[in-house]
Each structure stands twice: as C-alpha cells, then as structure tokens.
C-alpha cells in the first residue's frame, strides 16, 4: 500500500524519482524499492517522504479515498444525539482549499457538466425529490436523504427524476 501511494502521489505531483529521493534524504534505489513494495521504510523515512510530497503521513498509509461515495438515507452511518439536535455523519472531506455551499433546484431533464479543474470534488445531499447524478459514465440514482461525493474533474451530470428536487451542493476547491 505504501509503495503504491508514494508512486501515485509522486506521479501526480510531477516529481521525478531522483528529485523525491533527494528531497526525502534517501537513495533512488531505496525509493524505487519502496515504490515496488520491496522496501520496509522506517517511520522517519515515511515522514521525510510525506513532507517532501507535502501530504500527511496518513496519505502514505491508507487506501486512497473512493472517487464516488454514496450514502443512502437509511444506512447505519454514525449518529450523535443532543438535547435538541441529532446528527448523522455523511462524508468526511479532507481540505486544503475552499468550500462553496449551494442550495440547488434540479428540474426534470438532464444537465451535463464539463470536468472542473483537477482536485475539485462535489458533495450533494438530496433534501427533496429524486435525482440521478455523479460521473457521466456511472451516474447514481438518489432518493430524499441520500448523498453522494465524487471527483468533479470528470464530466458529470444532474437529472431530475421528480417534479420538485432540491439539494445542498458543496463544491470543494483545492488550493492551487
């Protein structure tokens, strides 16, 4: 897992093997071994690589987040209860950037959206009606109370399936 993540993050950042090895204070051979899953890096090596890649240590250790995450209204997501408020965790979105929050109406019909800039995510919580949304090549049907989070740097669509559809849309823009 660590090797795949280092390779993915290094490639996405446009950093050569030699440059990352130098920035991390390790040899190219050691870095190559790590990326191939043949190394056993120390914690200090992982911290050095995370710092050089400008990511958290967890980015090297965990499986990358799914590009589409759907939460259904009735599923068993974590809940907390207070005196006057109850809350259900829908999505966790790691941020380095700006979040725009929209109240949207989605008419019957289809709207195709071109890909946004790299790194932009959309998170939609359907508050009324039924819609189909998500990446254009694999949209998802949502009912009231469902939510979806997806990579908006791919073509995507919105299609109203009922007469009156409303949602809260969060657009997450990374710092550039």
Helices and strands as residue ranges (DSSP letters): H 2-13, H 17-24, H 28-35, H 43-53, H 57-61, E 68-71, E 79-81, E 86-88, E 97-105, E 109-113, E 121-128, E 130-135, E 140-143, E 147-151, E 156-160, E 166-174
